[in-house]
Structure formats: C-alpha cells, structure tokens
C-alpha cells in the first residue's frame, strides 16, 4: 500500500476542527446535550443487535471509550439497533435512528436517492485509504449521482452453513461437506431420515426468499436482471432448475421439515438449536450465531456453495455500508465517518488496528476470525489475517472449505435495480413452491417476470 502519512494528517486535521465549530453543531441538531458535554460533538452509533449477549455490549462500549480518548472533542454513545427495511422510514421520520448505522449494499442507492442518508464524500475522501478501495466494493457505497454515502464494511460471500453433529448422526463425514447440489440433496435426505430434523432449509420471508433464490440462481449460472438493471430475466432456466430442486426436496424427499417460513433471524435461531442441517447465508453469520444465538462452536461448519458447470456460475457477494443519517449536521457527519473508520474500517487495512481490535474482542470472548472478503486487495487482507492470527477463536478448521475455496469462485453482485422490491416478488414464488405441492413453477416465473419488468419500467 502507498504511504498514508500525509493524507492521514490531513484527515485528522479536518476532524480536529470539530472543536472550533462545536457551538454550530449544537444549533444543527446534535444528538447529545452539549451543555453537559462541554460543547463537544455528540453522536449515537449502532452498537449491537437486539438479543446480543453482554460481552458484545461491553466490547463495543470499551472501543467507544478508546475512541473518545483519542478524539476528546467527540462524544460517542453506542445504542442497540438492527437494520430493517420495514421500519427504517418510520425511525427516520420519528428521529429515532442513531446518527450512524449500517445498511445493506442493496439499499444504499435507493436511500441516497430519497435523501435518507447523508452525502459524506468530503469526509471519506479525507481518509488515508480513500483511493485504495476495491472499486466494485466502493461502488456499493456510491449513489447514482457519483457521490459517496458511507464506508463499505462486512463484505461477504454466501456460503453453505452446516451442522457437523447432525452430519455425524446421519453417518456423513463433517469434514467432507457436499460439493454439488445433488450431494446437498442426498445429504439433506440422510439427515432428515436419521435425525428427524430438517436436512436443508431455505429462507423465504421478508425478502430473504428472493435473496437466497437469487443466490441459488447464480450458482446454477443464471441471472435475475441484465447488468444495467433495465431488463428482468427472472424467467430463466437456472431459476426454474433451482425451484424444482427445492420443490423436490420439500415434497418428494421430505427433507426440509414442515416449517418453511424462515428469515435471517429465525433461521439462525433454528440452526443454533440443532434443528437445521444446512442453509445458505453470508459467510459472516457465525458472529451472530455466537453472540445472539449461542451456537455450539463444535457443531458448526462452513463450506463454499456448489457451483454448476456453467461458465456463468458464481457466488452472490454482498455487505453493508456504514451510513450516516441525512438529518445529521456537518459536524456530526464528520464525527460519524471518523468513528466508522476507527470502529469498522481501519481494522480491515491496518494490521496494528486489527490486532488492537482483536485484543478487545478477546477480552470479552467475542468471535475473532470469522471469514469475510477483502474490501481492499487480497495482500492487504492477508496482512490483517496474519495480525489477528494469535487471537483467532473461531473454529477455522471447520470452515476450511470456504476459507480455501472462496477466492477461486466468481463473486457476483446482487441485482442492481429495485433489489429489495425484486426480492419481495420472489419471496412469493419461493413460498408457493414450498407450501403447495402442485405449484406451477413455469407459471409462477412467468408472472414474476412480468411483475419484475413492470417494476424496472416504472
């Protein structure tokens, strides 16, 4: 990486000016009570999810204290918060959002167009690594106007999460997870037969059905939209093949269980409770399984997704953008970007920062070493991995299929236009296939194709 000293000093000088403008911040709607904070800029920040264990809360609060020692003119208050597309607008209107929070890659452009998150280009460009992002990753934080609306974080590739204990009960080798979709189906059937639990489960609710159907389509070489986001391609052979596989697993094999109404949180809960043999989700979900669902680490395995022989087959990649409320003042926006650099981004490029972060997490027994993907380049990523190696406490040997295989897989971004609305359309398709043995897949896809194209044309 290039020398960052000069540009880093520029960034610090910019943020240091917060002290001289703190009176203005009070007039611009600062979140805190500046009379109690001696004129400091106060921000609230996304700290932990509902249901997270006390160790997670303690770790975030300790990092906030360290940040405030280094930035005495900023007061940071971590709060409980979790992204929900259904409640975001209500929270924004009711002034109950934190100053800064994470939003999915897929939502950033729409939120920016609706002026619900702030243009923070000025502050991001002052960071020492502003010109060193992976362009395809930074694009997720960039609006259609070319401006930057946050820092990309938590980049993942979707993987196959599996319960090693259920594999063993079914006579399967947990060190040899399935490598084809036929093997997934066979192993799911064996698990259901031997244990009475669902061998494989597919998310289907609150847009996660569409998210995972898109993922399945990608692994089979299909796409749901043209690259420019103007043409729907929902009615394609790969999606039909994926739906037929889900239908057959549900109705012919009876290997998916009776509960077919899962979303991100509920499927994690069921998996951690030992009720699910396999499911698809982002590679970083192990953190939530530990801190929110108390999964048994010995039971956990992570593999790369099976890919078809199609040259277009690949894995859905995604992530989050650390955004800032559009209602934040300029001073709060600058402080929020500095916090997100400290808390979320610096550990992705600076080995010393990564090691310091790992030390704090280790003290409260938080997961360290869960697989993510490079936000910058692979050598930078490897340097960070080397720095945190002494602190790694996740069962990486049980994740070796993913860790060793993901960089050889083609990573494909989510559909670029009206993503969440498209996922909602596809939710209904997945739900119909999983709840109606006689579902007409061809008719469902034709109808969804019409809805999706109308959406893109609107």
C-alpha positions in Angstrom: 0.0 0.0 0.0 1.1 3.6 -0.5 2.4 5.9 2.2 -0.6 7.3 4.1 1.1 9.7 6.4 0.4 13.0 4.6 -3.2 12.2 3.8 -3.8 10.8 7.2 -2.6 14.0 8.8 -5.0 15.9 6.5 -7.9 13.8 7.7 -7.0 14.3 11.3 -6.7 18.0 10.9 -10.1 18.2 9.3 -11.7 16.3 12.1 -9.7 18.2 14.7 -11.6 21.4 13.6 -14.7 19.9 15.1 -13.8 21.5 18.4 -13.8 25.0 16.9 -17.3 24.6 15.4 -19.0 22.7 18.2 -21.2 25.7 19.0 -22.5 25.5 15.5 -23.1 21.8 16.0 -25.5 22.5 18.8 -27.5 24.7 16.5 -27.6 22.0 13.9 -29.4 19.3 15.8 -26.7 17.4 17.7 -27.9 14.2 19.3 -26.4 14.9 22.7 -26.8 17.6 25.3 -23.8 19.9 24.5 -24.3 21.8 27.8 -23.3 18.5 29.6 -20.6 17.7 27.0 -18.7 21.0 27.2 -19.5 21.9 23.6 -18.4 18.6 22.2 -20.0 17.0 19.1 -22.2 14.1 20.2 -23.3 11.2 18.1 -25.2 8.0 18.6 -23.9 4.9 16.8 -25.1 1.4 16.0 -23.6 -0.7 18.7 -25.3 -4.1 19.0 -28.3 -6.1 17.8 -31.4 -6.8 20.0 -30.6 -10.0 21.9 -26.8 -9.7 21.8 -25.0 -11.0 24.9 -23.4 -8.7 27.5 -19.9 -9.4 26.2 -20.8 -7.9 22.9 -22.1 -4.7 24.6 -19.1 -4.5 26.8 -16.7 -4.8 23.9 -18.5 -2.0 21.9 -18.5 0.3 24.9 -14.8 -0.3 25.6 -14.0 0.6 22.0 -16.1 3.7 22.3 -14.1 4.8 25.3 -10.9 4.3 23.4 -12.2 6.3 20.5 -13.2 9.2 22.8 -9.8 9.2 24.5 -8.2 9.6 21.0 -10.9 12.2 20.0 -11.7 14.2 23.0 -13.9 16.6 21.1 -16.4 13.8 20.2 -18.9 12.0 22.4 -19.9 8.6 21.1 -23.0 6.8 22.5 -23.4 3.2 21.2 -27.1 2.1 21.1 -29.0 -1.1 20.3 -30.1 -1.1 16.7 -30.6 -3.5 13.8 -31.4 -2.7 10.1 -35.0 -3.4 9.0 -36.2 -2.1 5.6 -39.8 -2.2 7.0 -39.1 0.2 9.9 -36.3 2.4 8.6 -38.5 5.2 7.2 -40.6 5.3 10.4 -37.5 5.6 12.5 -36.2 8.3 10.3 -39.4 10.3 10.5 -39.6 9.8 14.2 -36.0 10.8 14.8 -35.2 7.5 16.5 -32.3 6.5 14.2 -28.7 6.6 15.5 -26.5 9.2 13.9 -24.7 6.4 12.0 -25.8 2.8 11.2 -25.2 0.0 8.7 -27.5 -0.6 5.7 -27.3 -3.4 3.1 -25.4 -2.8 -0.1 -28.7 -3.3 -2.0 -30.4 -0.4 -0.2 -27.7 2.3 -0.3 -28.6 3.8 -3.7 -32.3 4.0 -3.0 -31.7 5.6 0.4 -29.4 8.1 -1.2 -31.9 9.0 -3.9 -34.6 9.5 -1.3 -32.1 11.7 0.7 -32.5 9.5 3.7 -28.7 9.1 4.2 -26.1 11.8 4.0 -23.6 12.5 1.3 -20.3 12.1 3.1 -18.0 12.2 0.1 -16.0 15.1 1.6 -15.2 13.2 4.8 -14.5 9.8 3.1 -12.1 11.4 0.6 -10.0 12.8 3.6 -9.4 9.2 4.8 -5.9 7.8 4.1 -7.1 4.9 2.0 -9.9 6.7 0.0 -8.3 5.9 -3.3 -7.5 2.3 -2.4 -10.9 0.6 -2.1 -11.7 -2.3 -4.4 -13.7 -0.3 -7.0 -16.5 -2.9 -7.1 -16.9 -2.6 -3.3 -16.8 1.2 -3.1 -19.5 1.2 -5.9 -21.9 -0.3 -3.3 -21.5 2.9 -1.2 -21.8 5.2 -4.2 -25.1 6.8 -5.3 -26.3 7.2 -8.8 -25.1 10.8 -8.6 -21.5 9.5 -8.1 -21.3 10.7 -4.5 -20.2 8.5 -1.6 -22.8 7.7 1.1 -20.8 5.7 3.6 -18.0 3.3 4.1 -18.3 -0.3 2.8 -17.9 -2.9 5.6 -18.7 -6.5 6.4 -18.2 -7.8 2.8 -19.2 -11.4 2.5 -19.7 -14.2 0.0 -22.7 -16.5 0.6 -21.7 -20.0 1.9 -23.3 -23.2 3.0 -23.6 -23.4 6.8 -24.0 -26.9 8.1 -24.4 -28.7 11.5 -21.5 -31.1 12.0 -23.3 -33.0 14.7 -26.3 -33.8 12.5 -23.9 -34.9 9.8 -22.3 -37.4 12.2 -25.7 -38.6 13.4 -26.6 -39.3 9.7 -23.4 -41.2 9.1 -21.9 -38.4 7.0 -18.4 -37.0 7.2 -18.5 -33.5 8.6 -15.0 -32.8 7.2 -16.3 -33.6 3.6 -19.3 -31.3 3.1 -21.3 -31.6 -0.2 -19.7 -30.1 -3.3 -22.6 -30.4 -5.7 -26.3 -29.7 -5.4 -27.1 -33.4 -5.9 -24.9 -34.1 -2.9 -26.7 -31.4 -0.9 -30.0 -33.1 -1.7 -28.6 -36.6 -0.8 -27.1 -35.3 2.5 -30.3 -33.4 3.4 -32.3 -36.6 2.9 -29.9 -38.6 5.0 -30.0 -36.1 7.8 -33.8 -35.9 7.8 -34.1 -39.7 7.8 -31.6 -40.3 10.6 -32.3 -37.4 12.9 -35.9 -36.2 12.3 -34.6 -32.6 11.8 -34.7 -30.6 8.6 -31.8 -31.6 6.4 -31.8 -28.4 4.4 -33.8 -25.2 4.9 -34.3 -22.2 2.5 -35.2 -18.7 3.7 -38.5 -17.4 2.3 -39.8 -14.4 4.2 -39.1 -10.6 4.4 -37.2 -10.5 1.1 -34.7 -13.2 2.2 -36.5 -15.7 0.0 -35.7 -13.6 -3.0 -32.2 -13.1 -1.8 -31.5 -16.8 -1.5 -33.3 -17.7 -4.7 -31.0 -15.2 -6.4 -28.0 -16.9 -4.8 -29.2 -20.3 -5.9 -29.8 -19.0 -9.4 -26.2 -17.6 -9.5 -24.7 -21.0 -8.5 -26.5 -22.5 -11.5 -25.3 -19.9 -14.0 -28.4 -17.7 -14.2 -29.2 -14.0 -13.5 -32.3 -12.2 -12.4 -31.5 -8.9 -14.2 -29.4 -7.5 -17.0 -26.2 -5.9 -15.9 -27.6 -2.4 -16.4 -30.6 -3.2 -14.3 -33.1 -2.3 -17.1 -34.3 -5.8 -18.1 -35.7 -8.5 -15.9 -34.5 -12.1 -16.6 -36.4 -13.8 -13.8 -37.9 -16.4 -16.1 -34.8 -18.3 -16.9 -33.7 -22.0 -16.8 -31.4 -21.7 -13.8 -34.1 -20.2 -11.6 -36.5 -22.9 -12.8 -34.0 -25.6 -12.0 -33.4 -24.2 -8.5 -37.1 -24.0 -7.7 -37.6 -27.5 -9.0 -34.8 -28.8 -6.7 -36.5 -27.0 -3.7 -39.8 -28.5 -4.7 -38.4 -32.0 -4.9 -36.6 -31.7 -1.6 -39.7 -30.4 0.1 -42.3 -32.8 -1.4 -40.5 -35.8 -2.7 -37.7 -36.2 -0.1 -39.5 -34.6 2.8 -36.1 -33.3 3.9 -36.9 -29.6 4.5 -39.1 -30.0 7.5 -42.6 -28.6 8.0 -41.6 -25.0 8.9 -41.0 -23.2 5.6 -41.4 -19.6 6.9 -37.9 -18.6 7.7 -36.0 -15.3 7.5 -32.5 -14.3 8.6 -33.1 -14.2 12.4 -35.3 -17.2 12.7 -33.2 -19.5 10.6 -30.2 -18.6 12.6 -32.1 -19.4 15.8 -33.3 -22.8 14.4 -29.8 -23.7 13.2 -28.2 -22.8 16.5 -30.8 -25.0 18.3 -29.7 -28.0 16.2 -32.9 -28.1 14.1 -31.4 -27.4 10.7 -28.7 -29.5 8.9 -27.8 -27.0 6.2 -28.7 -23.5 4.9 -27.3 -20.7 2.8 -26.3 -17.3 4.3 -23.5 -14.8 4.3 -20.1 -16.1 5.4 -20.0 -13.7 8.4 -23.2 -15.1 10.0 -21.2 -17.1 12.5 -20.7 -13.9 14.6 -24.5 -13.6 15.1 -24.8 -17.3 15.7 -22.4 -16.9 18.6 -23.4 -13.5 20.1 -27.2 -13.7 19.6 -28.0 -17.4 19.3 -25.2 -19.1 21.5 -24.4 -21.7 18.9 -22.2 -24.6 20.0 -18.9 -24.0 18.1 -18.2 -27.7 17.8 -21.4 -28.2 15.8 -20.6 -25.5 13.2 -19.3 -26.0 9.7 -19.0 -23.7 6.7 -18.4 -24.7 3.1 -18.3 -22.9 -0.3 -21.5 -23.2 -2.3 -21.7 -25.9 -5.0 -21.4 -24.4 -8.5 -22.7 -25.8 -11.7 -20.5 -26.4 -14.8 -21.9 -23.2 -16.4 -19.1 -20.6 -17.0 -21.5 -18.0 -15.6 -21.9 -19.8 -12.3 -20.8 -17.9 -9.2 -21.5 -16.9 -5.6 -23.5 -13.9 -4.5 -21.4 -11.3 -2.7 -22.7 -8.5 -0.6 -22.1 -6.5 2.5 -23.1 -3.4 4.5 -22.4 0.3 4.2 -21.8 2.3 7.3 -24.1 5.3 6.5 -25.0 8.5 8.3 -28.4 9.9 8.9 -29.4 12.7 6.5 -30.5 14.7 9.5 -27.0 14.8 11.0 -25.2 18.1 10.9 -21.9 18.6 9.0 -20.0 18.2 12.3 -21.9 15.1 13.2 -21.3 13.6 9.7 -17.6 14.2 10.0 -17.5 12.7 13.5 -19.5 9.7 12.3 -17.2 9.0 9.4 -14.2 9.2 11.8 -15.9 6.7 14.2 -16.8 4.3 11.3 -13.1 4.5 10.2 -12.0 3.6 13.7 -14.6 1.0 14.6 -15.4 -0.6 11.3 -12.9 0.1 8.6 -9.4 0.6 10.0 -9.2 -3.0 11.1 -9.7 -4.1 7.5 -6.5 -2.4 6.2 -4.2 -1.6 9.2 -2.7 -4.7 10.9 -2.0 -2.8 14.1 -5.6 -1.7 14.3 -6.8 -5.2 13.5 -4.7 -6.6 16.3 -5.9 -3.9 18.8 -9.5 -4.7 17.9 -8.9 -8.4 18.3 -7.4 -7.8 21.8 -10.6 -6.0 22.9 -12.8 -8.7 21.4 -10.8 -11.5 23.0 -11.2 -9.9 26.4 -15.0 -10.4 26.2 -14.9 -13.7 24.3 -16.2 -12.3 21.1 -15.7 -14.2 17.8 -12.4 -13.4 16.0 -11.5 -14.7 12.6 -14.9 -15.3 11.0 -14.5 -15.4 7.2 -15.1 -12.1 5.4 -13.8 -10.9 2.0 -11.3 -8.1 1.1 -12.6 -4.6 1.0 -9.2 -3.5 -0.4 -6.8 -6.1 -2.1 -6.0 -9.6 -1.1 -2.4 -8.9 0.2 -3.9 -6.2 2.5 -6.5 -8.7 3.6 -3.8 -11.3 4.3 -1.8 -8.9 6.3 -4.8 -8.3 8.6 -5.4 -12.1 8.9 -1.7 -12.6 9.9 -2.1 -9.8 12.6 -5.1 -11.3 14.2 -3.9 -14.9 14.0 -2.9 -15.2 17.7 -6.4 -14.1 18.8 -8.5 -16.3 16.4 -11.1 -18.2 18.5 -13.5 -19.4 15.8 -13.2 -23.0 14.6 -11.4 -22.1 11.3 -10.6 -25.8 10.6 -14.3 -26.3 10.4 -14.5 -23.5 7.9 -11.7 -24.7 5.7 -13.8 -25.5 2.6 -15.0 -21.9 2.5 -11.7 -20.2 3.5 -9.7 -22.2 1.0 -12.2 -22.1 -1.9 -13.9 -18.7 -1.9 -11.2 -16.9 -3.8 -11.5 -19.3 -6.6 -15.2 -18.6 -7.0 -16.7 -15.9 -9.2 -18.3 -13.3 -7.0 -21.4 -11.8 -8.4 -23.1 -8.6 -7.0 -26.8 -8.6 -6.2 -29.2 -7.3 -8.8 -28.6 -3.5 -9.2 -32.1 -2.1 -9.7 -35.0 -2.2 -7.2 -33.3 -5.0 -5.4 -35.4 -5.4 -2.4 -38.7 -5.0 -4.4 -37.4 -7.8 -6.7 -36.7 -10.0 -3.7 -40.2 -9.4 -2.3 -41.7 -10.6 -5.7 -39.5 -13.7 -5.5 -40.5 -14.3 -1.8 -43.9 -15.2 -3.0 -42.6 -17.6 -5.6 -40.5 -19.5 -3.1 -43.3 -19.6 -0.5 -45.7 -21.0 -3.1 -43.3 -23.8 -4.1 -42.6 -24.7 -0.5 -46.3 -24.7 0.6 -48.1 -26.1 -2.5 -47.0 -29.5 -3.9 -48.8 -28.7 -7.1 -47.3 -25.3 -7.6 -46.8 -24.5 -11.3 -43.2 -23.2 -11.4 -43.4 -22.1 -15.1 -46.5 -20.0 -14.4 -45.0 -18.6 -11.2 -41.9 -17.5 -13.0 -43.8 -16.0 -15.9 -45.9 -14.0 -13.5 -42.9 -12.9 -11.5 -41.1 -11.9 -14.8 -44.0 -9.6 -15.6 -44.0 -8.0 -12.2 -40.3 -7.5 -12.2 -40.2 -5.9 -15.6 -43.0 -3.6 -14.7 -41.1 -2.6 -11.7 -38.0 -1.8 -13.7 -40.1 0.1 -16.2 -41.8 2.2 -13.6 
